[in-house]
Amino acid sequence: MALSQTKALRDVGVAVLSKAMDTALEQGSAMASMIDSSAMELSVNPDIGANIDISL
């Protein structure tokens, strides 16, 4: 009885860890694509965002 509960808990733990790893991979891929898209904007318009004009 205790052995089957231990196995069930281990299997649940492995499933949760696997889901967490998948989520981290998806978030990393999304972050990399956001970085690439901002780099693309700077290559097309390198002067955008370089200067700020403030008058008081």
All heavy atoms as atom14 arrays in JSON, in Angstrom:
{
  "sequence": "MALSQTKALRDVGVAVLSKAMDTALEQGSAMASMIDSSAMELSVNPDIGANIDISL",
  "atom14_mask": [
    [1, 1, 1, 1, 1, 1, 1, 1, 0, 0, 0, 0, 0, 0],
    [1, 1, 1, 1, 1, 0, 0, 0, 0, 0, 0, 0, 0, 0],
    [1, 1, 1, 1, 1, 1, 1, 1, 0, 0, 0, 0, 0, 0],
    [1, 1, 1, 1, 1, 1, 0, 0, 0, 0, 0, 0, 0, 0],
    [1, 1, 1, 1, 1, 1, 1, 1, 1, 0, 0, 0, 0, 0],
    [1, 1, 1, 1, 1, 1, 1, 0, 0, 0, 0, 0, 0, 0],
    [1, 1, 1, 1, 1, 1, 1, 1, 1, 0, 0, 0, 0, 0],
    [1, 1, 1, 1, 1, 0, 0, 0, 0, 0, 0, 0, 0, 0],
    [1, 1, 1, 1, 1, 1, 1, 1, 0, 0, 0, 0, 0, 0],
    [1, 1, 1, 1, 1, 1, 1, 1, 1, 1, 1, 0, 0, 0],
    [1, 1, 1, 1, 1, 1, 1, 1, 0, 0, 0, 0, 0, 0],
    [1, 1, 1, 1, 1, 1, 1, 0, 0, 0, 0, 0, 0, 0],
    [1, 1, 1, 1, 0, 0, 0, 0, 0, 0, 0, 0, 0, 0],
    [1, 1, 1, 1, 1, 1, 1, 0, 0, 0, 0, 0, 0, 0],
    [1, 1, 1, 1, 1, 0, 0, 0, 0, 0, 0, 0, 0, 0],
    [1, 1, 1, 1, 1, 1, 1, 0, 0, 0, 0, 0, 0, 0],
    [1, 1, 1, 1, 1, 1, 1, 1, 0, 0, 0, 0, 0, 0],
    [1, 1, 1, 1, 1, 1, 0, 0, 0, 0, 0, 0, 0, 0],
    [1, 1, 1, 1, 1, 1, 1, 1, 1, 0, 0, 0, 0, 0],
    [1, 1, 1, 1, 1, 0, 0, 0, 0, 0, 0, 0, 0, 0],
    [1, 1, 1, 1, 1, 1, 1, 1, 0, 0, 0, 0, 0, 0],
    [1, 1, 1, 1, 1, 1, 1, 1, 0, 0, 0, 0, 0, 0],
    [1, 1, 1, 1, 1, 1, 1, 0, 0, 0, 0, 0, 0, 0],
    [1, 1, 1, 1, 1, 0, 0, 0, 0, 0, 0, 0, 0, 0],
    [1, 1, 1, 1, 1, 1, 1, 1, 0, 0, 0, 0, 0, 0],
    [1, 1, 1, 1, 1, 1, 1, 1, 1, 0, 0, 0, 0, 0],
    [1, 1, 1, 1, 1, 1, 1, 1, 1, 0, 0, 0, 0, 0],
    [1, 1, 1, 1, 0, 0, 0, 0, 0, 0, 0, 0, 0, 0],
    [1, 1, 1, 1, 1, 1, 0, 0, 0, 0, 0, 0, 0, 0],
    [1, 1, 1, 1, 1, 0, 0, 0, 0, 0, 0, 0, 0, 0],
    [1, 1, 1, 1, 1, 1, 1, 1, 0, 0, 0, 0, 0, 0],
    [1, 1, 1, 1, 1, 0, 0, 0, 0, 0, 0, 0, 0, 0],
    [1, 1, 1, 1, 1, 1, 0, 0, 0, 0, 0, 0, 0, 0],
    [1, 1, 1, 1, 1, 1, 1, 1, 0, 0, 0, 0, 0, 0],
    [1, 1, 1, 1, 1, 1, 1, 1, 0, 0, 0, 0, 0, 0],
    [1, 1, 1, 1, 1, 1, 1, 1, 0, 0, 0, 0, 0, 0],
    [1, 1, 1, 1, 1, 1, 0, 0, 0, 0, 0, 0, 0, 0],
    [1, 1, 1, 1, 1, 1, 0, 0, 0, 0, 0, 0, 0, 0],
    [1, 1, 1, 1, 1, 0, 0, 0, 0, 0, 0, 0, 0, 0],
    [1, 1, 1, 1, 1, 1, 1, 1, 0, 0, 0, 0, 0, 0],
    [1, 1, 1, 1, 1, 1, 1, 1, 1, 0, 0, 0, 0, 0],
    [1, 1, 1, 1, 1, 1, 1, 1, 0, 0, 0, 0, 0, 0],
    [1, 1, 1, 1, 1, 1, 0, 0, 0, 0, 0, 0, 0, 0],
    [1, 1, 1, 1, 1, 1, 1, 0, 0, 0, 0, 0, 0, 0],
    [1, 1, 1, 1, 1, 1, 1, 1, 0, 0, 0, 0, 0, 0],
    [1, 1, 1, 1, 1, 1, 1, 0, 0, 0, 0, 0, 0, 0],
    [1, 1, 1, 1, 1, 1, 1, 1, 0, 0, 0, 0, 0, 0],
    [1, 1, 1, 1, 1, 1, 1, 1, 0, 0, 0, 0, 0, 0],
    [1, 1, 1, 1, 0, 0, 0, 0, 0, 0, 0, 0, 0, 0],
    [1, 1, 1, 1, 1, 0, 0, 0, 0, 0, 0, 0, 0, 0],
    [1, 1, 1, 1, 1, 1, 1, 1, 0, 0, 0, 0, 0, 0],
    [1, 1, 1, 1, 1, 1, 1, 1, 0, 0, 0, 0, 0, 0],
    [1, 1, 1, 1, 1, 1, 1, 1, 0, 0, 0, 0, 0, 0],
    [1, 1, 1, 1, 1, 1, 1, 1, 0, 0, 0, 0, 0, 0],
    [1, 1, 1, 1, 1, 1, 0, 0, 0, 0, 0, 0, 0, 0],
    [1, 1, 1, 1, 1, 1, 1, 1, 0, 0, 0, 0, 0, 0]
  ],
  "atom14_positions": [
    [[0.82, -1.19, 0.0], [0.0, 0.0, 0.0], [0.87, 1.26, 0.0], [0.66, 2.15, -0.8], [-0.92, -0.04, 1.24], [-1.81, 1.14, 1.38], [-3.15, 0.99, 0.21], [-4.09, 2.39, 0.64], [0.0, 0.0, 0.0], [0.0, 0.0, 0.0], [0.0, 0.0, 0.0], [0.0, 0.0, 0.0], [0.0, 0.0, 0.0], [0.0, 0.0, 0.0]],
    [[1.83, 1.32, 0.92], [2.69, 2.49, 1.01], [3.56, 2.62, -0.24], [3.84, 3.73, -0.71], [3.56, 2.41, 2.25], [0.0, 0.0, 0.0], [0.0, 0.0, 0.0], [0.0, 0.0, 0.0], [0.0, 0.0, 0.0], [0.0, 0.0, 0.0], [0.0, 0.0, 0.0], [0.0, 0.0, 0.0], [0.0, 0.0, 0.0], [0.0, 0.0, 0.0]],
    [[3.96, 1.5, -0.8], [4.79, 1.52, -2.01], [4.01, 2.09, -3.19], [4.55, 2.88, -3.96], [5.28, 0.11, -2.33], [6.23, -0.02, -3.51], [7.49, 0.8, -3.27], [6.6, -1.48, -3.73], [0.0, 0.0, 0.0], [0.0, 0.0, 0.0], [0.0, 0.0, 0.0], [0.0, 0.0, 0.0], [0.0, 0.0, 0.0], [0.0, 0.0, 0.0]],
    [[2.75, 1.73, -3.31], [1.95, 2.25, -4.42], [1.68, 3.75, -4.25], [1.66, 4.5, -5.23], [0.63, 1.49, -4.54], [-0.17, 1.69, -3.4], [0.0, 0.0, 0.0], [0.0, 0.0, 0.0], [0.0, 0.0, 0.0], [0.0, 0.0, 0.0], [0.0, 0.0, 0.0], [0.0, 0.0, 0.0], [0.0, 0.0, 0.0], [0.0, 0.0, 0.0]],
    [[1.51, 4.22, -3.01], [1.33, 5.65, -2.77], [2.61, 6.42, -3.11], [2.56, 7.49, -3.7], [0.94, 5.9, -1.32], [-0.47, 5.5, -0.98], [-0.79, 5.73, 0.49], [0.11, 5.87, 1.32], [-2.08, 5.74, 0.81], [0.0, 0.0, 0.0], [0.0, 0.0, 0.0], [0.0, 0.0, 0.0], [0.0, 0.0, 0.0], [0.0, 0.0, 0.0]],
    [[3.73, 5.86, -2.75], [5.01, 6.49, -3.06], [5.22, 6.59, -4.57], [5.65, 7.63, -5.08], [6.17, 5.7, -2.43], [5.95, 5.62, -1.03], [7.5, 6.36, -2.7], [0.0, 0.0, 0.0], [0.0, 0.0, 0.0], [0.0, 0.0, 0.0], [0.0, 0.0, 0.0], [0.0, 0.0, 0.0], [0.0, 0.0, 0.0], [0.0, 0.0, 0.0]],
    [[4.88, 5.53, -5.28], [5.02, 5.54, -6.73], [4.07, 6.56, -7.36], [4.45, 7.3, -8.27], [4.73, 4.16, -7.31], [4.93, 4.1, -8.82], [4.58, 2.73, -9.36], [4.77, 2.61, -10.85], [4.19, 3.67, -11.64], [0.0, 0.0, 0.0], [0.0, 0.0, 0.0], [0.0, 0.0, 0.0], [0.0, 0.0, 0.0], [0.0, 0.0, 0.0]],
    [[2.86, 6.65, -6.85], [1.89, 7.62, -7.37], [2.37, 9.05, -7.12], [2.28, 9.9, -8.02], [0.53, 7.4, -6.73], [0.0, 0.0, 0.0], [0.0, 0.0, 0.0], [0.0, 0.0, 0.0], [0.0, 0.0, 0.0], [0.0, 0.0, 0.0], [0.0, 0.0, 0.0], [0.0, 0.0, 0.0], [0.0, 0.0, 0.0], [0.0, 0.0, 0.0]],
    [[2.88, 9.32, -5.94], [3.4, 10.66, -5.64], [4.59, 11.0, -6.52], [4.73, 12.13, -6.98], [3.78, 10.75, -4.16], [2.61, 10.83, -3.18], [3.13, 10.77, -1.74], [1.8, 12.08, -3.4], [0.0, 0.0, 0.0], [0.0, 0.0, 0.0], [0.0, 0.0, 0.0], [0.0, 0.0, 0.0], [0.0, 0.0, 0.0], [0.0, 0.0, 0.0]],
    [[5.46, 10.02, -6.75], [6.62, 10.25, -7.61], [6.17, 10.54, -9.04], [6.68, 11.46, -9.69], [7.55, 9.04, -7.58], [8.84, 9.29, -8.36], [9.71, 8.07, -8.43], [8.97, 7.04, -9.18], [9.06, 5.74, -8.95], [9.82, 5.29, -7.98], [8.39, 4.88, -9.68], [0.0, 0.0, 0.0], [0.0, 0.0, 0.0], [0.0, 0.0, 0.0]],
    [[5.2, 9.79, -9.53], [4.7, 10.01, -10.89], [4.06, 11.39, -11.03], [4.25, 12.07, -12.05], [3.69, 8.93, -11.26], [4.34, 7.56, -11.44], [5.58, 7.5, -11.57], [3.59, 6.55, -11.45], [0.0, 0.0, 0.0], [0.0, 0.0, 0.0], [0.0, 0.0, 0.0], [0.0, 0.0, 0.0], [0.0, 0.0, 0.0], [0.0, 0.0, 0.0]],
    [[3.32, 11.81, -10.01], [2.72, 13.15, -10.05], [3.81, 14.21, -10.04], [3.74, 15.2, -10.78], [1.75, 13.34, -8.86], [1.35, 14.79, -8.71], [0.53, 12.46, -9.04], [0.0, 0.0, 0.0], [0.0, 0.0, 0.0], [0.0, 0.0, 0.0], [0.0, 0.0, 0.0], [0.0, 0.0, 0.0], [0.0, 0.0, 0.0], [0.0, 0.0, 0.0]],
    [[4.82, 14.02, -9.22], [5.93, 14.98, -9.16], [6.65, 15.11, -10.49], [6.99, 16.2, -10.92], [0.0, 0.0, 0.0], [0.0, 0.0, 0.0], [0.0, 0.0, 0.0], [0.0, 0.0, 0.0], [0.0, 0.0, 0.0], [0.0, 0.0, 0.0], [0.0, 0.0, 0.0], [0.0, 0.0, 0.0], [0.0, 0.0, 0.0], [0.0, 0.0, 0.0]],
    [[6.87, 13.99, -11.14], [7.53, 14.01, -12.44], [6.65, 14.71, -13.48], [7.15, 15.49, -14.3], [7.88, 12.57, -12.89], [8.31, 12.54, -14.34], [8.97, 11.99, -12.0], [0.0, 0.0, 0.0], [0.0, 0.0, 0.0], [0.0, 0.0, 0.0], [0.0, 0.0, 0.0], [0.0, 0.0, 0.0], [0.0, 0.0, 0.0], [0.0, 0.0, 0.0]],
    [[5.36, 14.49, -13.44], [4.45, 15.13, -14.38], [4.42, 16.64, -14.17], [4.44, 17.42, -15.14], [3.05, 14.55, -14.24], [0.0, 0.0, 0.0], [0.0, 0.0, 0.0], [0.0, 0.0, 0.0], [0.0, 0.0, 0.0], [0.0, 0.0, 0.0], [0.0, 0.0, 0.0], [0.0, 0.0, 0.0], [0.0, 0.0, 0.0], [0.0, 0.0, 0.0]],
    [[4.41, 17.08, -12.93], [4.41, 18.51, -12.63], [5.72, 19.15, -13.08], [5.74, 20.23, -13.66], [4.15, 18.76, -11.13], [4.4, 20.2, -10.75], [2.73, 18.34, -10.77], [0.0, 0.0, 0.0], [0.0, 0.0, 0.0], [0.0, 0.0, 0.0], [0.0, 0.0, 0.0], [0.0, 0.0, 0.0], [0.0, 0.0, 0.0], [0.0, 0.0, 0.0]],
    [[6.82, 18.49, -12.82], [8.12, 19.01, -13.23], [8.21, 19.1, -14.75], [8.73, 20.07, -15.3], [9.24, 18.13, -12.69], [10.66, 18.56, -13.03], [10.94, 19.95, -12.49], [11.66, 17.57, -12.46], [0.0, 0.0, 0.0], [0.0, 0.0, 0.0], [0.0, 0.0, 0.0], [0.0, 0.0, 0.0], [0.0, 0.0, 0.0], [0.0, 0.0, 0.0]],
    [[7.69, 18.1, -15.43], [7.7, 18.12, -16.9], [6.89, 19.29, -17.44], [7.31, 19.97, -18.37], [7.14, 16.81, -17.42], [7.04, 16.83, -18.82], [0.0, 0.0, 0.0], [0.0, 0.0, 0.0], [0.0, 0.0, 0.0], [0.0, 0.0, 0.0], [0.0, 0.0, 0.0], [0.0, 0.0, 0.0], [0.0, 0.0, 0.0], [0.0, 0.0, 0.0]],
    [[5.74, 19.55, -16.84], [4.9, 20.68, -17.27], [5.61, 22.0, -16.99], [5.57, 22.91, -17.82], [3.56, 20.62, -16.53], [2.6, 21.68, -16.93], [2.19, 21.53, -18.37], [1.15, 22.57, -18.73], [0.85, 22.59, -20.14], [0.0, 0.0, 0.0], [0.0, 0.0, 0.0], [0.0, 0.0, 0.0], [0.0, 0.0, 0.0], [0.0, 0.0, 0.0]],
    [[6.29, 22.11, -15.86], [7.02, 23.33, -15.53], [8.16, 23.56, -16.53], [8.41, 24.7, -16.94], [7.56, 23.25, -14.11], [0.0, 0.0, 0.0], [0.0, 0.0, 0.0], [0.0, 0.0, 0.0], [0.0, 0.0, 0.0], [0.0, 0.0, 0.0], [0.0, 0.0, 0.0], [0.0, 0.0, 0.0], [0.0, 0.0, 0.0], [0.0, 0.0, 0.0]],
    [[8.83, 22.51, -16.92], [9.91, 22.64, -17.9], [9.36, 23.06, -19.26], [9.97, 23.9, -19.95], [10.68, 21.33, -18.01], [11.52, 21.03, -16.79], [12.31, 19.42, -16.82], [13.29, 19.5, -18.27], [0.0, 0.0, 0.0], [0.0, 0.0, 0.0], [0.0, 0.0, 0.0], [0.0, 0.0, 0.0], [0.0, 0.0, 0.0], [0.0, 0.0, 0.0]],
    [[8.22, 22.51, -19.65], [7.6, 22.9, -20.93], [7.22, 24.37, -20.91], [7.43, 25.1, -21.89], [6.37, 22.04, -21.21], [6.72, 20.6, -21.52], [7.9, 20.32, -21.85], [5.81, 19.74, -21.44], [0.0, 0.0, 0.0], [0.0, 0.0, 0.0], [0.0, 0.0, 0.0], [0.0, 0.0, 0.0], [0.0, 0.0, 0.0], [0.0, 0.0, 0.0]],
    [[6.65, 24.82, -19.8], [6.25, 26.22, -19.68], [7.47, 27.14, -19.74], [7.44, 28.17, -20.41], [5.5, 26.43, -18.35], [4.37, 25.56, -18.32], [5.03, 27.86, -18.2], [0.0, 0.0, 0.0], [0.0, 0.0, 0.0], [0.0, 0.0, 0.0], [0.0, 0.0, 0.0], [0.0, 0.0, 0.0], [0.0, 0.0, 0.0], [0.0, 0.0, 0.0]],
    [[8.54, 26.78, -19.08], [9.76, 27.58, -19.1], [10.34, 27.65, -20.52], [10.81, 28.7, -20.94], [10.78, 27.01, -18.14], [0.0, 0.0, 0.0], [0.0, 0.0, 0.0], [0.0, 0.0, 0.0], [0.0, 0.0, 0.0], [0.0, 0.0, 0.0], [0.0, 0.0, 0.0], [0.0, 0.0, 0.0], [0.0, 0.0, 0.0], [0.0, 0.0, 0.0]],
    [[10.27, 26.56, -21.23], [10.77, 26.55, -22.61], [9.93, 27.47, -23.5], [10.48, 28.23, -24.3], [10.75, 25.12, -23.16], [11.27, 24.92, -24.57], [12.74, 25.31, -24.66], [11.08, 23.48, -25.0], [0.0, 0.0, 0.0], [0.0, 0.0, 0.0], [0.0, 0.0, 0.0], [0.0, 0.0, 0.0], [0.0, 0.0, 0.0], [0.0, 0.0, 0.0]],
    [[8.62, 27.43, -23.34], [7.75, 28.3, -24.13], [8.0, 29.77, -23.81], [8.05, 30.6, -24.72], [6.28, 27.96, -23.86], [5.84, 26.65, -24.44], [4.41, 26.3, -24.06], [3.68, 27.18, -23.55], [4.02, 25.14, -24.27], [0.0, 0.0, 0.0], [0.0, 0.0, 0.0], [0.0, 0.0, 0.0], [0.0, 0.0, 0.0], [0.0, 0.0, 0.0]],
    [[8.17, 30.09, -22.53], [8.42, 31.47, -22.14], [9.77, 31.95, -22.67], [9.91, 33.09, -23.09], [8.36, 31.62, -20.62], [6.97, 31.5, -20.07], [6.94, 31.53, -18.55], [7.97, 31.4, -17.89], [5.76, 31.71, -17.99], [0.0, 0.0, 0.0], [0.0, 0.0, 0.0], [0.0, 0.0, 0.0], [0.0, 0.0, 0.0], [0.0, 0.0, 0.0]],
    [[10.76, 31.08, -22.65], [12.07, 31.44, -23.18], [12.02, 31.69, -24.68], [12.63, 32.64, -25.18], [0.0, 0.0, 0.0], [0.0, 0.0, 0.0], [0.0, 0.0, 0.0], [0.0, 0.0, 0.0], [0.0, 0.0, 0.0], [0.0, 0.0, 0.0], [0.0, 0.0, 0.0], [0.0, 0.0, 0.0], [0.0, 0.0, 0.0], [0.0, 0.0, 0.0]],
    [[11.27, 30.87, -25.38], [11.13, 31.07, -26.82], [10.41, 32.38, -27.13], [10.78, 33.11, -28.05], [10.36, 29.9, -27.44], [11.07, 28.7, -27.29], [0.0, 0.0, 0.0], [0.0, 0.0, 0.0], [0.0, 0.0, 0.0], [0.0, 0.0, 0.0], [0.0, 0.0, 0.0], [0.0, 0.0, 0.0], [0.0, 0.0, 0.0], [0.0, 0.0, 0.0]],
    [[9.37, 32.69, -26.35], [8.64, 33.94, -26.55], [9.53, 35.14, -26.27], [9.5, 36.13, -27.0], [7.41, 33.96, -25.67], [0.0, 0.0, 0.0], [0.0, 0.0, 0.0], [0.0, 0.0, 0.0], [0.0, 0.0, 0.0], [0.0, 0.0, 0.0], [0.0, 0.0, 0.0], [0.0, 0.0, 0.0], [0.0, 0.0, 0.0], [0.0, 0.0, 0.0]],
    [[10.35, 35.05, -25.23], [11.24, 36.16, -24.9], [12.29, 36.35, -25.99], [12.6, 37.47, -26.38], [11.92, 35.9, -23.56], [12.7, 37.09, -23.06], [13.45, 36.81, -21.45], [11.99, 36.63, -20.44], [0.0, 0.0, 0.0], [0.0, 0.0, 0.0], [0.0, 0.0, 0.0], [0.0, 0.0, 0.0], [0.0, 0.0, 0.0], [0.0, 0.0, 0.0]],
    [[12.8, 35.26, -26.52], [13.8, 35.36, -27.59], [13.19, 35.99, -28.84], [13.84, 36.79, -29.51], [14.36, 33.97, -27.91], [0.0, 0.0, 0.0], [0.0, 0.0, 0.0], [0.0, 0.0, 0.0], [0.0, 0.0, 0.0], [0.0, 0.0, 0.0], [0.0, 0.0, 0.0], [0.0, 0.0, 0.0], [0.0, 0.0, 0.0], [0.0, 0.0, 0.0]],
    [[11.96, 35.66, -29.15], [11.32, 36.25, -30.33], [11.05, 37.73, -30.11], [11.15, 38.53, -31.05], [10.04, 35.51, -30.68], [9.03, 35.74, -29.72], [0.0, 0.0, 0.0], [0.0, 0.0, 0.0], [0.0, 0.0, 0.0], [0.0, 0.0, 0.0], [0.0, 0.0, 0.0], [0.0, 0.0, 0.0], [0.0, 0.0, 0.0], [0.0, 0.0, 0.0]],
    [[10.73, 38.15, -28.88], [10.53, 39.57, -28.6], [11.84, 40.32, -28.75], [11.87, 41.43, -29.29], [9.98, 39.78, -27.2], [8.55, 39.37, -27.05], [7.73, 39.77, -25.48], [9.01, 39.84, -24.29], [0.0, 0.0, 0.0], [0.0, 0.0, 0.0], [0.0, 0.0, 0.0], [0.0, 0.0, 0.0], [0.0, 0.0, 0.0], [0.0, 0.0, 0.0]],
    [[12.93, 39.74, -28.31], [14.24, 40.39, -28.45], [14.6, 40.51, -29.92], [15.1, 41.55, -30.36], [15.3, 39.6, -27.65], [15.06, 39.76, -26.17], [16.71, 40.07, -28.02], [15.9, 38.85, -25.31], [0.0, 0.0, 0.0], [0.0, 0.0, 0.0], [0.0, 0.0, 0.0], [0.0, 0.0, 0.0], [0.0, 0.0, 0.0], [0.0, 0.0, 0.0]],
    [[14.34, 39.47, -30.68], [14.65, 39.51, -32.12], [13.81, 40.57, -32.83], [14.31, 41.25, -33.72], [14.41, 38.15, -32.75], [15.45, 37.12, -32.35], [16.53, 37.52, -31.87], [15.18, 35.92, -32.51], [0.0, 0.0, 0.0], [0.0, 0.0, 0.0], [0.0, 0.0, 0.0], [0.0, 0.0, 0.0], [0.0, 0.0, 0.0], [0.0, 0.0, 0.0]],
    [[12.55, 40.73, -32.45], [11.7, 41.71, -33.12], [12.16, 43.13, -32.8], [12.11, 44.0, -33.66], [10.24, 41.51, -32.75], [10.01, 41.77, -31.39], [0.0, 0.0, 0.0], [0.0, 0.0, 0.0], [0.0, 0.0, 0.0], [0.0, 0.0, 0.0], [0.0, 0.0, 0.0], [0.0, 0.0, 0.0], [0.0, 0.0, 0.0], [0.0, 0.0, 0.0]],
    [[12.62, 43.39, -31.57], [13.12, 44.73, -31.25], [14.43, 45.01, -31.96], [14.69, 46.13, -32.38], [13.26, 44.9, -29.74], [14.28, 44.05, -29.25], [0.0, 0.0, 0.0], [0.0, 0.0, 0.0], [0.0, 0.0, 0.0], [0.0, 0.0, 0.0], [0.0, 0.0, 0.0], [0.0, 0.0, 0.0], [0.0, 0.0, 0.0], [0.0, 0.0, 0.0]],
    [[15.26, 44.0, -32.13], [16.51, 44.18, -32.86], [16.22, 44.46, -34.33], [16.92, 45.26, -34.95], [17.38, 42.94, -32.73], [0.0, 0.0, 0.0], [0.0, 0.0, 0.0], [0.0, 0.0, 0.0], [0.0, 0.0, 0.0], [0.0, 0.0, 0.0], [0.0, 0.0, 0.0], [0.0, 0.0, 0.0], [0.0, 0.0, 0.0], [0.0, 0.0, 0.0]],
    [[15.18, 43.85, -34.87], [14.8, 44.1, -36.27], [14.35, 45.55, -36.44], [14.71, 46.2, -37.41], [13.67, 43.15, -36.68], [13.2, 43.38, -38.09], [14.48, 43.16, -39.32], [14.24, 41.47, -39.69], [0.0, 0.0, 0.0], [0.0, 0.0, 0.0], [0.0, 0.0, 0.0], [0.0, 0.0, 0.0], [0.0, 0.0, 0.0], [0.0, 0.0, 0.0]],
    [[13.6, 46.08, -35.5], [13.14, 47.48, -35.59], [14.33, 48.43, -35.57], [14.36, 49.39, -36.32], [12.19, 47.8, -34.43], [11.73, 49.24, -34.39], [10.89, 49.65, -35.57], [10.16, 48.8, -36.1], [10.96, 50.82, -35.99], [0.0, 0.0, 0.0], [0.0, 0.0, 0.0], [0.0, 0.0, 0.0], [0.0, 0.0, 0.0], [0.0, 0.0, 0.0]],
    [[15.32, 48.16, -34.74], [16.48, 49.03, -34.69], [17.3, 48.94, -35.96], [17.93, 49.92, -36.37], [17.35, 48.69, -33.48], [16.79, 49.12, -32.13], [17.69, 48.62, -31.01], [16.64, 50.62, -32.07], [0.0, 0.0, 0.0], [0.0, 0.0, 0.0], [0.0, 0.0, 0.0], [0.0, 0.0, 0.0], [0.0, 0.0, 0.0], [0.0, 0.0, 0.0]],
    [[17.32, 47.81, -36.61], [18.08, 47.71, -37.85], [17.39, 48.45, -38.99], [18.05, 48.95, -39.89], [18.28, 46.24, -38.23], [17.07, 45.65, -38.64], [0.0, 0.0, 0.0], [0.0, 0.0, 0.0], [0.0, 0.0, 0.0], [0.0, 0.0, 0.0], [0.0, 0.0, 0.0], [0.0, 0.0, 0.0], [0.0, 0.0, 0.0], [0.0, 0.0, 0.0]],
    [[16.07, 48.55, -38.94], [15.32, 49.26, -39.97], [15.34, 50.76, -39.71], [15.53, 51.56, -40.62], [13.87, 48.74, -40.05], [13.04, 49.56, -41.01], [13.85, 47.28, -40.44], [0.0, 0.0, 0.0], [0.0, 0.0, 0.0], [0.0, 0.0, 0.0], [0.0, 0.0, 0.0], [0.0, 0.0, 0.0], [0.0, 0.0, 0.0], [0.0, 0.0, 0.0]],
    [[15.13, 51.17, -38.46], [15.1, 52.57, -38.06], [16.08, 52.79, -36.91], [15.68, 52.87, -35.75], [13.69, 52.98, -37.62], [12.68, 52.84, -38.72], [12.94, 53.21, -39.85], [11.52, 52.3, -38.4], [0.0, 0.0, 0.0], [0.0, 0.0, 0.0], [0.0, 0.0, 0.0], [0.0, 0.0, 0.0], [0.0, 0.0, 0.0], [0.0, 0.0, 0.0]],
    [[17.37, 52.92, -37.18], [18.35, 52.98, -36.09], [18.27, 54.25, -35.25], [18.76, 54.28, -34.13], [19.69, 52.89, -36.82], [19.41, 53.34, -38.2], [17.99, 52.96, -38.49], [0.0, 0.0, 0.0], [0.0, 0.0, 0.0], [0.0, 0.0, 0.0], [0.0, 0.0, 0.0], [0.0, 0.0, 0.0], [0.0, 0.0, 0.0], [0.0, 0.0, 0.0]],
    [[17.64, 55.33, -35.76], [17.6, 56.58, -35.02], [16.41, 56.69, -34.06], [16.37, 57.58, -33.21], [17.55, 57.77, -35.99], [18.84, 57.86, -36.81], [19.89, 57.48, -36.27], [18.77, 58.27, -37.98], [0.0, 0.0, 0.0], [0.0, 0.0, 0.0], [0.0, 0.0, 0.0], [0.0, 0.0, 0.0], [0.0, 0.0, 0.0], [0.0, 0.0, 0.0]],
    [[15.45, 55.79, -34.18], [14.26, 55.85, -33.32], [14.65, 55.51, -31.9], [15.28, 54.49, -31.64], [13.17, 54.9, -33.83], [12.62, 55.44, -35.15], [12.05, 54.76, -32.81], [11.53, 54.59, -35.74], [0.0, 0.0, 0.0], [0.0, 0.0, 0.0], [0.0, 0.0, 0.0], [0.0, 0.0, 0.0], [0.0, 0.0, 0.0], [0.0, 0.0, 0.0]],
    [[14.28, 56.38, -30.98], [14.53, 56.15, -29.57], [15.93, 56.52, -29.12], [16.29, 56.32, -27.96], [0.0, 0.0, 0.0], [0.0, 0.0, 0.0], [0.0, 0.0, 0.0], [0.0, 0.0, 0.0], [0.0, 0.0, 0.0], [0.0, 0.0, 0.0], [0.0, 0.0, 0.0], [0.0, 0.0, 0.0], [0.0, 0.0, 0.0], [0.0, 0.0, 0.0]],
    [[16.75, 57.09, -30.01], [18.11, 57.41, -29.64], [18.2, 58.71, -28.86], [19.06, 58.88, -28.01], [19.0, 57.49, -30.88], [0.0, 0.0, 0.0], [0.0, 0.0, 0.0], [0.0, 0.0, 0.0], [0.0, 0.0, 0.0], [0.0, 0.0, 0.0], [0.0, 0.0, 0.0], [0.0, 0.0, 0.0], [0.0, 0.0, 0.0], [0.0, 0.0, 0.0]],
    [[17.29, 59.67, -29.13], [17.33, 60.99, -28.5], [15.98, 61.31, -27.87], [14.93, 60.91, -28.38], [17.65, 62.08, -29.52], [19.0, 61.86, -30.15], [19.96, 61.48, -29.47], [19.1, 62.08, -31.45], [0.0, 0.0, 0.0], [0.0, 0.0, 0.0], [0.0, 0.0, 0.0], [0.0, 0.0, 0.0], [0.0, 0.0, 0.0], [0.0, 0.0, 0.0]],
    [[16.05, 62.09, -26.79], [14.83, 62.57, -26.14], [14.95, 64.09, -26.03], [15.93, 64.61, -25.49], [14.66, 61.96, -24.73], [14.56, 60.44, -24.83], [13.45, 62.54, -24.05], [14.54, 59.75, -23.49], [0.0, 0.0, 0.0], [0.0, 0.0, 0.0], [0.0, 0.0, 0.0], [0.0, 0.0, 0.0], [0.0, 0.0, 0.0], [0.0, 0.0, 0.0]],
    [[13.96, 64.82, -26.54], [13.92, 66.27, -26.43], [12.98, 66.64, -25.29], [11.8, 66.27, -25.3], [13.42, 66.92, -27.72], [14.41, 66.78, -28.86], [15.62, 66.68, -28.56], [13.99, 66.78, -30.02], [0.0, 0.0, 0.0], [0.0, 0.0, 0.0], [0.0, 0.0, 0.0], [0.0, 0.0, 0.0], [0.0, 0.0, 0.0], [0.0, 0.0, 0.0]],
    [[13.51, 67.37, -24.32], [12.7, 67.79, -23.17], [12.86, 69.29, -23.04], [13.98, 69.82, -23.01], [13.17, 67.09, -21.87], [13.01, 65.59, -21.99], [12.38, 67.63, -20.69], [13.54, 64.84, -20.79], [0.0, 0.0, 0.0], [0.0, 0.0, 0.0], [0.0, 0.0, 0.0], [0.0, 0.0, 0.0], [0.0, 0.0, 0.0], [0.0, 0.0, 0.0]],
    [[11.75, 69.99, -22.97], [11.81, 71.43, -22.72], [10.9, 71.76, -21.55], [9.81, 71.22, -21.41], [11.38, 72.22, -23.96], [10.05, 71.88, -24.31], [0.0, 0.0, 0.0], [0.0, 0.0, 0.0], [0.0, 0.0, 0.0], [0.0, 0.0, 0.0], [0.0, 0.0, 0.0], [0.0, 0.0, 0.0], [0.0, 0.0, 0.0], [0.0, 0.0, 0.0]],
    [[11.39, 72.62, -20.69], [10.63, 73.03, -19.51], [10.22, 74.46, -19.59], [10.82, 75.3, -20.08], [11.45, 72.81, -18.23], [11.88, 71.36, -17.98], [12.84, 71.31, -16.81], [10.66, 70.5, -17.69], [0.0, 0.0, 0.0], [0.0, 0.0, 0.0], [0.0, 0.0, 0.0], [0.0, 0.0, 0.0], [0.0, 0.0, 0.0], [0.0, 0.0, 0.0]]
  ]
}
